[in-house]
Amino acid sequence: MTDPARRLAKSDTDAVPIIAATVARARAAMATYATEIATLGQPRIDEAVTALAWSIYKPDNARRLAEIAVEVTGLGNVESKVIKNTRKTFGTLRDLLRVKSTGIIEELPERGLVKWAKPVGVVAAITPSTNPSATPVNKAMMALKGGNAIVIAPPPSAWAASEPAVAGMRAELARIGLPPDLVQILPNPVTRETTNELMLQADLVVCTGSQKNVRQAYSSGKPALGVGLGNVPVVIDASADLDSAAHKIMLSKTFDNATSCSSENAIVIVDSVYDAAIAALERAGGYLASAEERQRIVERLWVGGQLNRNVIAQGPDALVRVFDLAPASAGCKFVLAEETGIGAAHPLSGEKLSLVLAVYRARDFTDAKRIVKDILAYQGRGHSCGIHTADLEHASELARDIDVVRVLVNQPHTFGNGGGFDNGLPFTLTMGCGSWQANSFSDNLNWRLFVNITHLVTTIPEDKPSEHALFGAFWQKYGK
């Protein structure tokens, strides 16, 4: 281990032995797991993954963990978290049970290749306060699918919500005869030193949460899968079904009080349907703030440059109270605030983690595409964007011209971006943003990122074309 890396934990001499003991237990559990896999094969892995899923999917557990999460963190709402605990888990389990993840996973005889999957080792999983139950289980399922052990490192403020989820996973593993230490959590209180030391001693770091933690993960000296900032802009095109679009945006924006990084943060409406789209959004439960109210939103959503804890991930009643909205806002589900600028001087153009939705008017689709690009250049490049349209050429243009990993078409963003039953993305709670946000992967986090691949290589008939086949067109055009 390099001296610079070791200095990350130097301020807390207790961190090294604490984490060493934790990782040693994880490695011992992995050794037992490996023996069982060698004997029983893929079915034993799939039993382990299913056990983890059941620990949070079981109705009583799903609700209890949702209630604990809201009580401990004060973020989101119980009903949405129940859905998150069950829907994400069910979808992830579906994906995982459909694939082979140990031994030979692919054979390509025409290329003389056989691919073997093997564990990466002990996984350090940094998890967020917004999903203190679902994310630990989601990552643990993927880690154990690859034959690994995992250690959960939640933020200190969410430990009391994540610990019951981890305890549930451990109990289910014990029930099926597997070592509970395949899944562990850092001891309370979690400190930056213990979290950093875990990154140093683990074999793979998977980080969801603050950008400070993500940067620390990438500087740990270990392979790291970190994610980027969300700030999703979605276009309402001239050909959109406006009521359908508004309903989907409402469902997505209000889910768990907008805690998701995939929640819409800006709507870019083409001018020809602007008024009709606003009316549709109002019918769906949106409240359009007046100019005076919009100014109060800007002044009160941020306090000292930081998002106001009295507003983020809170229900609409909190917004009505804090922003002093007019009586007409009573019963609204989310708040619309018109915006024209983009950048630091226009905070509504950034991520808001609240039921506030910035609204932009675009001259046409070309202008809408420019606004989306500018919003993402300010914040959220690489993450995702969306469009409501009947013109798939416009959707293709977004995919061609916008630097994001995902472009969703006619979908509620929060429900589709992390995988859906009606789209082909893998289910996950962790979205990579590619090099656009200095991430090492441009995909939804999935089991393939938790295995190493050994390639068995045998000879095949020589595949060596002639020089002319490779250089001929170049020579003809440019000469030798």
N, C-alpha and C positions, 0 to 999 in steps of 0.2 A: 504494500500500500504506500502511495507516495506521501511525502511529508505535507505538501499542500492539502491533500485530501484529509489526512489525519488531523490537521489543524481545525477542521470544521467542528470537531467534537472536543477540542482541547480544553474548553472552558468548563467542562463538566466531567470530572474524572470518574464519576459513577456510571456514566453512559456506556463506557466500553465493556465492563463486565456484565452489566444488565443485558445489553444487546447480545453479547457473546453467548450468554446462557440461553437467551431466547432463540437465537439462530441454531445453537447446538441441538435444542429440542426439536426444532423444525427439521434439521438434517436427520436426526434419529427417526422421526416420524416418516420422513420420505423413504428411508431405507426399508422400513417395514412395508410401506405402501408399494415400493418397487417389487418386493418379494411377492406380495399378493397379486400384483399386475402380471408378474412373470408366470405365476401359476394359473390365474383365472382370466387374464387378458382384458380386452376392452370392456366386457360386461362389468368387471369390478370397478373400473374407472367410472362407468356410467352410473353405477349404483352410488358411488361417492358424490357425483355431481347432482344426482336426483335427491340425495339426502340433504345436500345444502339447499337446493331449491325448495324442498318441502319445509325446511326450517322457517322460511319466511312466507311461503305461499299459503300454508295452512291458515284458514280464515281467521281463527282466533289470534294467531301470531301476527298475521299481516296487520290487523287492526291495532293490536297492542303495541307493536313496534312503531306504527304510524303515530299513535297517540304519544308515545315516549319521545319520538323525534320532534314533534311540535312543542311538547312541553319543555324539553331540554333546550332546544335551539331558538324557539320563538319564530321559526321560519316556516312558511307554507301553511297548508291546512290538512287536516286529518284525512278527509275523504280522498283527496288527490293522492296522498301518500299511500293509502291503502291500494289504490289503483296502480301506483308505481311499483309497490312491493309485489303485486301479483302479476300485472301485465308484463313488466320487463323481465321478471323471473320466468314466467311461462314461455315468453318468446325466446329468451336465451336458452332455456332448457330444450326447446324445440330444435334450435340451431345445433346445439351441442350433441344431442342424441342422434343426429343425422350423419355424424362424421366419425371417422376412425382417427384416433390420435396417438396410438402407440404401435410399435412395430412397423411393419410395412404399410405405408399409407398411400403410396402411388407407385405404379409400375409402368414404364414406358419402353417396351421391348424394342420398338423401332429406333430408339435412341440409346439403347443399352443402359438405361438408368432405372434403378430401384431406390425409392426414397423411404428412409426410416425416420420416424419421429422419436425424439428423446427429450426428457425434461430439461428446462433451463436451470433449475435449482430452486433456491429460496427466493421468493418474490417479496419485495417491500412494496406495499400498497398504500400510497398516501391518498386519503379520502376526504371529501368535503363536508362541511356542515349542512349544505343544502340537501344532501342525500345520505344521512348518517347510517341508514340501515340498508337501503337497496344497493348502493354502490359497493360496500364491503362484500355483500353476498354475490353480486354480479362478478366482481373481480375474482373472488374465491372460486366460483364455479369454473371460470376460464382457467385459472391456475391449476386446479386439481384435474381438469380435463387433460392438461399436458403432463400430468404426473408429478406436479410440483407441490411444495408447501408454501404457505403465504402468511405474512405478518401484517396486520392492519395497523396503520398509523393515522388515527383521526386527529382533527384539530382538538386542542384542549377543551374548547367549548362544547364539543359534540361527543366527547368520550362516553359520557353517561348514556347517550343514545346509541352509540355503536357497540358498546360492550354487550348489551342484551342480544343484539343480532349475532355477534361472534359466539356468545354463550350458546345460543340456539343451534348454530352450525356445529359447534363442538359436541353438543349433546346428541345430535343426529348422527355424527360420525361414530361416536361411541356406541350408539344403538345398533349400528350395522357392523360393529367389530373392527373399525378402523381407528388409528390413533387420533385423538382430538387435537394433538399438537400440529396436525396438518394445517390448522387454522388457529392463529393466535392474534392477540391485540397487545399493543404496547401498554405497560403498566401506567396507572394513573398516579400522579399527573404526567401527561405527555408534555415533554419539553422539546424545544428546537434541537437541543443537543442529542436527545435520544432518537429523535426522528432522523437527524443527519447521520448519526452513527449507524442506524439501521440501513440507510442507503449505502453506507460504506461497506457493511458486512454482508449484505444480500448479494444475490447474483443478478437480479434484474429489478429495476425500479419502475413502478407504474404509478404515475402521479396525476391525480385529478384534484383541482383546487386552485388556490391562489397562484398567480404568476410568479410570486416570490418562491413558492415551493417548487414550481415547475423548473425555474432557473436553477435552483439548488439541486434538483434531481439530475439535470443535465451536466452539472459541474461536479457530480459525485465521483466521477471516474468509472462508474458502472454503466452498462447498457441501460438506457432509460426510455420510457414511453411517456412523454408528457403531452399535455393538451394546451390548446390556445384559448384565447378570449372569444366569447360569443358576442355578437351584436347584429342579429339577423335582420336584414332588410327584405321585404317582400313586395313585389310589384302586383298591383291590381291593373290588369291590362284592359284595353278597350273592349275586348271580346269576352271578358270574364262573366261568369254567372255571378252577379253581384251578391245576391242573398246567400248563395252557397259559400262564396268566398268569405263574406262577413261572418257567417256562422262558424266556419272552420277557424278563422282568425280568433273569434271569441273563445272557442273551446281551447285553443292552443294557448292564447295569452293568459287566460284565467286559471289554467291548470297549475295547481300548487302555488297559486299567487305569483306566477312568473319567476319561480326560482330556477327554472331550467335555462342552461346556456343556449338552448335551441329556441327559446321563446322569441316571438317577433318583437323587435325593438323599434322598427320603423316600417311604415307602410308608404309605398310610393305609388300614387294614383295618377293614371293618365288623365289629362285635362278633360277629354271628351266625356268621361264618365265620373268626374270628380264629385260633383254634387250628389249624383245618384248613389255613388259608393259610400259617401259619408252618411247618407240617409239609411242605407242598408246596414252600415256599422252601428248606427244609432238604434235601429230596430233590433239588432242583435245584442244590445245592452251597453253600447258605448255612449259616453257622454263627451260632447265636444266642448272643450274649455273655451271661455271667452279670452280676449286678449289680456285682460287684467288677471284672470285666473291662470292663464299660461305663465305670466310673469311670476306669480306666486309659486307655481310649480317649480320653475327654474330656481327660485330663491330658496325653496324649502326642501326640495328633493336632495339637494346637496348641502351639507353643513361643514364649513371649513374644508371644502374640497373633497369631502367623503360623503358617500351615499348615506342618507338619513336612516338610522336603524328603526325609526318610528314608522317608516314608509316601506322599506324594501321587504318583499315577500309577505306583505300584510294584505288583508282583505280590502275591498273597496270602501268600507265605512271609515277605515283609517285615512284613506286618501281624501275623502270628503271632509273629514275633520281637520287634518293637517293643512290641506290646501285651501280650506275655507271656501268650498265650492257652493254654488247657488243651490237653493232648494230643489231645482229641477234635476239635480244630480242624484237625488235620493233613489236608491234601488238600482243604480247603474252597476255594471259588472267590471268596467274598465274605463280609463280616461284617455281621450284623444287630445293631443296638443299639436297644433300646426307649427311647422318649422320650415325655414327656408335655407338656413346656413348649416355648414358642416365643419366640424373641427373643435378644438379646445374652447374657443370662444362661444360655441353653441353646444352646451352639454347635452341637450336633448338628442343630439346625433349619436351619442354613445350608449353603452349598455346601461340599463336603468334598474334591472332586477326588481321591477315593480310593475304594477298594473297601469303604467303610463306608456302610451304608444305614440311615438312621434309620427306626424303625417306630413308628407311632401306632395306637392302638386307638380307633375311633370308635363311638359308640353306634348310629348308623344312618347312612343316606346323608346326611341333612341335617347331621348332626354332622361327617361326613367332609368335606362341602363347606365347612363353617366352618373346619376345620383347614387345608384346602388354601388357603383365602383368607388365613388368618392367617400361614401359612408364607410365602406370596408377598408379603404386606404387609411382612414382615420382610426378605425377600431374594428377588429374582427376579421381582417383579411385571412382567407384560408378556411374559415369555419363553414359557412353556408349562406345561402340565400334562397329565395323562392319566388314563384310567380303563379298567379291565378289567371288563366287564359284558355281560350279555345284554339289558339294559334301555336302549334308545337314548334313552328319555325322560330318564334320569339323565345320559347324555352331553350331551344338549341343554341340560339345566339347568346343567351346568358351563360350556358355551359361553355361555349367557345371563348367568350370574351372576359368572363369574371373569374378571378383567381380564388376559387373556393373548392373545397373537396366535394360538396354536395349542393345540388340545385333541385329543390323539390317543386313539383308541378301539381297544382290543385290539391294540396294536402295541408292539414293542420300541422304546422312545422314541429311543434313539440312532440307530437305523436309519431311523426314519420321520420324525423332526422336520425333518431337513435334506433331505427329499425321498425318495421310495421308488418302487420299481417297482410297488407295489400301493397307492399313494395319489397324490393329485393335486398335492402340493406340489412346487415346483421344486427340483431338486437344488442344494444349496449347502453351504458350510461356514460361512456367515455369516448369522445370524438377527437380524432387526430386532425390537425390542420395543415400538415405538410410543412415544407420549408418556408412557406409564407408566414408562419408564426414560429419558426425555428423549432418545429416538431420533427421527430424522426420518422413519423409515419403519416400517411394521408389516407386514412381508412377509419372505419368504426373499429374500436378495440374488439378483437376477437381471438379465439383460441390459438390461431396459427402464430400469433405473436408470443405465445407462451411455450413454444417448443423449438428445439434445434433440429435441423434436418441433416442426417447423414446420407450422402449420395453413394450408392454402390454403382461403380462404373465398369462396364464390360465393353469389349470391342464390338464394333459394328462394321459392316462393309464400308470401305473408305468413302468419305464424303468430301472430296476435294475437287471443286470445279476448276475449269481451265482459267488461265489468266485473262483470256479474251472474254469469258463469261462475266468476269468481275469488272474488268477495266475497259471493255470494248466500247460501251456507250460514252464513257468519259474521254477515251482517246479520240473517238470520232468527233466529239464536240470541241475538245480543247487541244487535241494532239498529245503526243507523248512528251 
